Amino acid sequence: MKIIDSAEFDAYWRTVRMQEEDEAVIAAVREVIAGVRQRGGAAVREFAARFDRSAPENPEVPLETAEAAYRVLKDNEPELAESLEFAARNIREFAERQRAQFIDFEFEIAPGLFTGQRVIPVERAGIYAPGGRFPLVSSVLMGIIPALAAGVGEVILASPPGAEGLPDRRILAAAYLAGARRIFALGGAQAVAALALGAGTIPRVDVIAGPGNKYVAAAKGLLFGEVGIDFIAGPTDVLIIADGQDPGLEAAPEDLIAADLLAQAEHDPDARARALFPSRDMAGRIAAAVEKQLAVLPTAAAARASLDAGGLIVICTSREEAARIANVIAPEHLELQVEAPDSWIPLLRNYGSLFVGSRAAEVLGDYSAGINHTLPTSGSARFSAGLSVRHFLKTPTSLRCGPGPGFDAARLAAERIAAAEGLAGHAAAAAARVQLT
């Protein structure tokens, strides 16, 4: 991992190459979208045969198959089933608490002027769950459960098929547990295009959420506007602020911090593990602990490639400087392994999720604590937050008018502003209501 002083950070950060748009990926995804738009289900099958491991004639997975996968999981892997059920309960309870914050209202903003909003879930949502090297069973729960908590009428899962024509059996089990009632064995850009546009037996959805590879991300970006999306995710990242003084520590701080850095780095070579420490001595001890753990980590190849490419330790001698750098990085995951972590929180503004204290491992947020793990990456935490029930909700507004000075003032103001903009029709529409005052 590269180690620099805080005074060097700004210059270093300017040289960090953000993920470049891959023109070959964009071209390939445009072809997929155009094909699905023009030829529907036939094109979906063609692209599935080209890009997925198999292309079943009917990509819809019978619900009974998912239910059977769940039963097999409970029989053969009871501890995993129990853990998924525990996680699902927490995710559902957290999502329902989020949903309760969105309420309908109407109030009289001025005499005769009633403004309001309704909270309406979308009718149909599509959740994408990657297969690949690491079938993300947890992402199934993180996508389906908030959509259902929001009140979405139909939640559909798409996940790439294996050679036998079905998604990973654990993904099927998690989908059944989470409450999905339609599942499609379909992956990549063709899955996103089919969900966004509707194709064959695959219905058009209103929102697509969930992580995926660069082709999935590109498809979501190109189709945004025709369909809602959560956001476009880039490489995953973590930032750990630590001073070695967290009173909650029971293990050596260097071992705990190294474990959390490697947990992020093992995703893939593009993942970014970064940390802010108060001294080079502490940085050296952490780097040594990382090397020690790498020696026995089964995913060491990916983790080392990640750390070599973008692993970073910044030496910060003040809390204010550390907070400033954290806000510039705007990490997906931000860990506070420090003395009195609550005193840091007011200084920190930009992060996807905050993990307070050494017990609050980022991996708990990834899987089981209840908060969502689909989070903004590549610095987009400066302006966005993670997947939640709000991605599946609309809050359209309403206006009712009755007799009163508020209506009179609003009508006159609208007439004047419209005239100032040169929109005579608007002004006339307002003026026409003078007789209603």
JOLINTA-V238756 format. One record per backbone hydrogen bond with DSSP energy under -0.5 kcal/mol. CO is the residue of the C=O (numbers start at 1). NH is the residue of the N-H. E is the energy in kcal/mol with one decimal. If there is no record, write none. Layout:
<<CO;NH;E> <CO;NH;E>>
This chain:
<<2;313;-3.0> <4;315;-2.9> <5;8;-1.7> <5;9;-0.5> <6;9;-1.2> <6;10;-0.5> <8;12;-2.2> <9;13;-3.3> <10;14;-1.6> <11;15;-0.8> <12;15;-1.1> <12;16;-0.7> <13;16;-0.7> <16;18;-0.6> <21;23;-0.9> <22;26;-2.4> <23;27;-2.5> <24;28;-2.2> <25;29;-2.6> <26;30;-2.5> <27;31;-1.9> <28;32;-1.8> <29;33;-2.7> <30;34;-2.7> <31;35;-2.3> <32;36;-2.6> <33;37;-2.6> <34;38;-2.0> <35;39;-3.1> <36;40;-1.8> <39;42;-1.3> <39;43;-0.5> <40;43;-0.6> <40;44;-1.9> <41;45;-2.2> <42;46;-1.9> <43;47;-2.8> <44;48;-2.4> <45;49;-2.3> <46;50;-1.4> <47;51;-2.9> <48;52;-2.0> <57;59;-0.6> <59;185;-3.2> <60;62;-0.5> <61;183;-0.6> <62;65;-1.2> <62;66;-1.2> <63;67;-2.6> <64;68;-2.4> <65;69;-2.0> <66;70;-2.0> <67;71;-2.2> <68;72;-2.6> <69;73;-2.2> <70;74;-2.3> <71;75;-2.1> <72;76;-3.2> <73;77;-2.7> <77;81;-2.5> <78;82;-2.5> <79;83;-2.1> <80;84;-2.7> <81;85;-2.3> <82;86;-2.3> <83;87;-2.7> <84;88;-2.7> <85;89;-2.1> <86;90;-2.0> <87;91;-2.9> <88;92;-2.5> <89;93;-2.5> <90;94;-2.5> <91;95;-2.5> <92;96;-2.6> <93;97;-1.8> <94;98;-2.1> <95;99;-2.7> <96;100;-1.7> <98;101;-1.7> <99;102;-1.6> <101;103;-0.7> <105;117;-2.4> <107;109;-1.1> <107;115;-2.4> <110;113;-3.0> <111;406;-1.9> <111;407;-1.2> <112;114;-0.5> <112;402;-2.7> <113;109;-1.5> <113;110;-1.2> <113;115;-0.6> <114;400;-2.7> <115;107;-2.9> <116;398;-2.4> <117;105;-2.0> <118;120;-0.6> <120;394;-2.6> <122;153;-0.7> <123;154;-1.5> <124;206;-2.9> <124;207;-1.0> <125;156;-2.9> <126;209;-2.3> <127;158;-2.7> <129;160;-0.5> <130;136;-1.1> <133;135;-0.5> <135;137;-1.8> <136;140;-0.9> <137;140;-0.8> <137;141;-1.1> <138;142;-2.3> <139;143;-1.5> <140;144;-2.4> <141;145;-1.6> <143;147;-1.2> <144;148;-2.2> <145;149;-2.6> <146;150;-1.9> <147;151;-0.7> <147;152;-2.1> <148;151;-0.9> <154;125;-2.4> <154;156;-0.5> <155;181;-1.0> <155;182;-0.8> <156;127;-3.3> <157;184;-2.8> <158;129;-2.3> <159;186;-1.1> <161;53;-0.8> <162;165;-1.9> <166;162;-3.0> <168;172;-2.2> <169;173;-2.1> <170;174;-2.6> <171;175;-2.4> <172;176;-2.1> <173;177;-2.5> <174;178;-2.7> <175;179;-1.4> <175;180;-2.1> <182;157;-2.3> <183;61;-3.1> <184;159;-2.1> <184;186;-1.6> <187;191;-1.0> <188;191;-0.8> <188;192;-1.5> <189;193;-2.8> <190;194;-2.2> <191;195;-2.3> <192;196;-2.5> <193;197;-2.5> <194;198;-2.3> <195;205;-3.0> <199;202;-2.5> <201;203;-0.7> <202;199;-2.4> <206;228;-2.8> <207;126;-3.2> <208;230;-1.2> <209;128;-2.8> <213;217;-2.6> <214;218;-2.1> <215;219;-2.2> <216;220;-2.4> <217;221;-2.2> <218;222;-2.5> <219;223;-1.9> <220;224;-0.9> <223;226;-1.9> <223;227;-1.3> <227;225;-1.6> <228;208;-2.7> <231;233;-0.7> <235;378;-0.6> <236;272;-2.3> <237;333;-0.9> <238;274;-2.2> <239;241;-0.5> <239;335;-2.7> <240;242;-0.6> <240;276;-2.9> <241;337;-2.9> <246;249;-1.8> <252;255;-0.6> <252;256;-1.8> <253;257;-2.6> <254;258;-2.2> <255;259;-2.0> <256;260;-1.8> <257;261;-2.3> <258;262;-2.4> <259;263;-2.0> <260;264;-1.1> <261;265;-2.4> <262;266;-2.1> <264;267;-1.4> <265;268;-0.5> <268;271;-1.7> <272;238;-2.2> <272;274;-0.5> <273;312;-1.6> <274;240;-1.9> <275;314;-2.6> <276;242;-2.1> <277;316;-2.9> <279;283;-1.9> <280;284;-2.6> <281;285;-1.9> <282;286;-2.4> <283;287;-2.6> <284;288;-2.1> <285;289;-2.0> <286;290;-2.5> <287;291;-2.0> <288;292;-2.2> <289;293;-2.2> <290;294;-2.5> <291;295;-1.3> <293;296;-1.3> <293;297;-0.6> <294;297;-0.8> <297;300;-1.7> <299;303;-2.1> <300;304;-3.2> <301;305;-1.9> <302;306;-2.2> <303;307;-2.6> <304;308;-2.8> <305;309;-1.8> <306;310;-2.5> <306;311;-0.5> <307;311;-1.7> <311;2;-2.0> <312;275;-2.0> <313;4;-2.7> <314;277;-2.1> <314;316;-0.7> <315;6;-2.1> <318;322;-2.0> <319;323;-2.6> <320;324;-2.2> <321;325;-2.2> <322;326;-2.4> <323;327;-2.3> <324;328;-1.6> <325;329;-2.6> <326;330;-2.4> <330;379;-0.5> <330;381;-0.7> <331;352;-1.7> <332;353;-1.5> <333;239;-2.2> <334;355;-2.9> <335;241;-2.9> <335;337;-0.6> <336;338;-0.7> <336;357;-2.3> <337;243;-1.5> <337;244;-0.8> <338;341;-0.6> <340;343;-1.4> <341;344;-1.7> <341;345;-1.0> <342;346;-0.5> <344;347;-1.9> <344;348;-0.6> <345;348;-1.5> <349;351;-0.7> <353;334;-2.3> <354;356;-0.6> <355;336;-2.9> <355;357;-0.7> <357;360;-1.0> <359;361;-2.3> <361;364;-1.4> <361;365;-0.9> <362;366;-1.8> <363;367;-1.2> <364;368;-1.4> <364;369;-2.5> <371;370;-0.5> <373;375;-1.0> <374;387;-3.0> <377;380;-2.4> <379;382;-1.7> <380;383;-1.7> <380;384;-1.1> <381;351;-0.5> <388;391;-1.5> <389;392;-1.9> <390;393;-1.4> <392;122;-2.3> <394;120;-2.8> <396;118;-2.5> <398;116;-1.9> <400;114;-3.2> <404;408;-2.0> <405;409;-2.5> <406;410;-2.3> <407;411;-2.7> <408;412;-2.2> <409;413;-2.5> <410;414;-2.5> <411;415;-2.1> <412;416;-2.3> <413;417;-2.6> <414;418;-2.5> <415;419;-2.0> <416;420;-2.1> <417;421;-1.6> <418;422;-0.6> <418;423;-2.3> <419;422;-1.0> <422;424;-1.2> <423;427;-2.1> <424;428;-2.6> <425;429;-2.3> <426;430;-1.9> <427;431;-2.7> <428;432;-2.4> <430;433;-1.3> <431;434;-2.0> <432;435;-0.5> <433;436;-1.5> <434;437;-1.2>>
